[in-house]
Amino acid sequence: MDFKSLANKAMDLAQQNADKLDTVIEKAGELVDKQTEGKFAAQINTVEEAAKKALRSE
């Protein structure tokens, strides 16, 4: 299995479990926000939304 097919398989699995991954994305964002003491809250929220959107695009 080459890297491209492995990446495609990972993306397929991520898209199938997007609802579960939303929680992971949010928790990761909360952790980063806490570690940076809220200094980058707007940027973190933007990245969270982009990650969630990417999971739902094909």
HELIX and SHEET records of a PDB file:
HELIX    1   1 PHE A    3  GLN A   16  1                                  14    
HELIX    2   2 ALA A   18  GLN A   35  1                                  18    
HELIX    3   3 ALA A   41  ARG A   56  1                                  16    
END                                                                             
